[in-house]
Amino acid sequence: MEKNKKRQHYIWKYYLKPWTSHDIIWCKRKNNIFKASLENIGHENYFYLTKSLNNVEQDFLVNLIKNQIPRENHFIIFQDLLLFCNFSNNSDDFTMKNGLENYHSSIEGKAVPW
């Protein structure tokens, strides 16, 4: 069974890697300056947790896509919206907490060689 990913990074660690020394990065949060590992910075518990969209939110997003996004991009954007809705409307708690995180991880994994 797949493990639950509670600590979800909102900053890709491969993006931050060039600013590290021995896998340690210096950070500043408000007036506090500190050192951290890439595993311990830029994350939040269940950052990618999906919540169901109500009808107003769904209609807003569909209209936004139709009216503000170039037509040639509609297919891919609607696919992403449908994927989000599949995660958020799933009755499985694991999927709601980890579906979007796993999706992002798969994309990031493909970008590592670049």
C-alpha positions as CSV (number, residue, x, y, z in Angstrom):
1,M,0.0,0.0,0.0
2,E,1.2,3.5,-0.9
3,K,2.4,5.6,2.0
4,N,0.6,8.8,3.0
5,K,2.6,12.0,2.2
6,K,1.8,14.4,5.0
7,R,4.7,16.8,4.5
8,Q,4.1,18.2,1.0
9,H,6.6,20.6,-0.5
10,Y,5.3,23.8,-2.2
11,I,8.8,24.6,-3.4
12,W,10.5,22.0,-5.5
13,K,13.7,20.9,-3.8
14,Y,15.5,20.5,-7.2
15,Y,14.8,24.2,-7.8
16,L,16.4,25.1,-4.5
17,K,19.4,22.6,-4.8
18,P,21.7,25.1,-6.6
19,W,21.6,27.4,-3.5
20,T,22.6,24.7,-1.1
21,S,26.0,23.8,0.4
22,H,26.2,20.2,1.5
23,D,22.4,20.0,1.2
24,I,21.9,22.9,3.6
25,I,20.2,26.2,2.6
26,W,20.1,29.5,4.5
27,C,16.7,30.9,4.9
28,K,15.1,34.1,6.1
29,R,11.6,34.2,7.5
30,K,10.6,37.6,8.9
31,N,13.6,38.6,11.0
32,N,14.8,35.1,11.6
33,I,17.8,33.7,9.7
34,F,18.4,30.0,9.9
35,K,19.9,26.9,8.2
36,A,17.7,24.1,7.0
37,S,17.9,21.0,4.9
38,L,15.8,20.8,1.7
39,E,13.6,18.2,3.3
40,N,12.7,20.7,6.1
41,I,12.0,23.8,4.2
42,G,9.2,24.9,1.9
43,H,6.6,22.4,3.0
44,E,3.3,22.3,4.8
45,N,1.2,19.4,6.1
46,Y,-1.2,18.3,3.3
47,F,-0.5,21.4,1.2
48,Y,-2.2,19.7,-1.8
49,L,-5.3,18.5,0.0
50,T,-8.1,18.8,-2.5
51,K,-11.6,20.0,-1.4
52,S,-14.7,19.7,-3.5
53,L,-15.7,22.7,-5.6
54,N,-19.3,23.9,-5.4
55,N,-21.3,24.7,-8.5
56,V,-20.5,28.5,-8.4
57,E,-16.7,27.7,-8.2
58,Q,-16.9,25.2,-11.0
59,D,-18.9,27.6,-13.2
60,F,-16.4,30.4,-12.5
61,L,-13.5,28.2,-13.5
62,V,-15.2,26.9,-16.7
63,N,-16.0,30.5,-17.7
64,L,-12.6,31.7,-16.9
65,I,-11.0,29.0,-19.0
66,K,-13.4,29.6,-21.9
67,N,-13.0,33.4,-21.8
68,Q,-9.4,34.0,-20.7
69,I,-7.4,31.1,-21.9
70,P,-6.4,30.7,-25.6
71,R,-8.7,28.1,-27.3
72,E,-5.7,25.9,-28.2
73,N,-5.0,25.4,-24.5
74,H,-8.6,24.5,-23.4
75,F,-8.1,20.8,-23.7
76,I,-5.1,20.5,-21.4
77,I,-6.5,23.0,-18.9
78,F,-9.9,21.2,-18.8
79,Q,-8.0,17.9,-18.3
80,D,-6.3,19.4,-15.2
81,L,-9.6,20.8,-13.9
82,L,-11.2,17.4,-14.3
83,L,-8.2,15.7,-12.6
84,F,-8.5,18.1,-9.7
85,C,-12.3,17.4,-9.4
86,N,-11.6,13.6,-9.5
87,F,-9.2,14.0,-6.6
88,S,-11.5,16.3,-4.6
89,N,-14.7,14.4,-5.1
90,N,-13.2,11.1,-4.3
91,S,-14.6,9.5,-1.1
92,D,-11.1,8.0,-0.4
93,D,-9.3,10.1,2.1
94,F,-5.9,9.0,0.8
95,T,-6.7,10.3,-2.7
96,M,-8.0,13.6,-1.4
97,K,-4.8,14.1,0.6
98,N,-2.2,12.7,-1.8
99,G,-3.7,12.7,-5.4
100,L,-2.5,16.2,-6.4
101,E,0.8,15.7,-4.6
102,N,1.5,12.5,-6.5
103,Y,0.5,14.2,-9.8
104,H,2.9,17.0,-9.2
105,S,5.6,14.6,-8.1
106,S,5.3,12.7,-11.4
107,I,5.7,15.9,-13.4
108,E,8.7,17.0,-11.3
109,G,10.3,13.6,-11.7
110,K,10.2,14.0,-15.5
111,A,11.9,17.4,-15.1
112,V,14.8,16.3,-13.0
113,P,17.1,15.5,-15.9
114,W,16.6,19.0,-17.4
